[in-house]
Amino acid sequence: MLLIIARHGQSDLNKNNINSGQRTPANLTDLGLRHAEALAAAMESYDLDAIYSSPLARASMTAEPTAKSKGLSVIIEPRIIEMDFGECDGLFMDDPFLIKHNNLRFSSNDYKMPGGESYAEVIKRAESYYEDLIERKHKCVLHVSHLGFNRGLISILAGTPVGNLKNISSDNGIVYLFDTGSRKMNWIHTQTKEKGAGIVFGTHHNKI
């Protein structure tokens, strides 16, 4: 199976530098809508047999143009919703309380955000979801979710500790392609058309 891992397009909370998890409503900006259309264009050459999306609007809105172009329905999957940031949801990214707990959540998978989830809980969701994808015998799946959840999923696929993924690129155009047979991870950028192997850290020009 080829598992194609995308993040939603830019949301209004992303644009305003606000931490967005499960609790604070967010919608795609005009740029986010363009991200969604670029994803659909990038998927033209892939023979998708399923599209899974987080139940949050910013993810399902990103998946819709691809679904329309492929004649597929978006399957809403509750297990791939963003990490629950609890009391840190909706705070500005430079808020000292958020900075403190963001650092702590990457120090241990068992650290639970105040009133929210730990990465161990996110990874448990990701493992259950991934196992079901394998059992369903899909050949090519598009998955549209969130940066926090995708870190957990990529962690189990690539065998990379979540703490090492703290600086994974947050660029909405980065899409990962994981081949379950070869266990190889590659990436493409839906806007710039760049591509490469492995995981992208920092900006998309700073990759390994």
Secondary structure as GFF3:
##gff-version 3
##sequence-region A 1 208
A	DSSP	beta_strand	2	7	.	.	.	ID=ss1
A	DSSP	alpha_helix	12	15	.	.	.	ID=ss2
A	DSSP	alpha_helix	30	42	.	.	.	ID=ss3
A	DSSP	three_ten_helix	43	45	.	.	.	ID=ss4
A	DSSP	beta_strand	50	53	.	.	.	ID=ss5
A	DSSP	alpha_helix	57	70	.	.	.	ID=ss6
A	DSSP	beta_strand	74	76	.	.	.	ID=ss7
A	DSSP	three_ten_helix	78	80	.	.	.	ID=ss8
A	DSSP	three_ten_helix	86	88	.	.	.	ID=ss9
A	DSSP	alpha_helix	96	105	.	.	.	ID=ss10
A	DSSP	alpha_helix	119	135	.	.	.	ID=ss11
A	DSSP	beta_strand	140	145	.	.	.	ID=ss12
A	DSSP	alpha_helix	147	158	.	.	.	ID=ss13
A	DSSP	three_ten_helix	162	165	.	.	.	ID=ss14
A	DSSP	beta_strand	174	179	.	.	.	ID=ss15
A	DSSP	beta_strand	184	189	.	.	.	ID=ss16
A	DSSP	beta_strand	195	197	.	.	.	ID=ss17
###
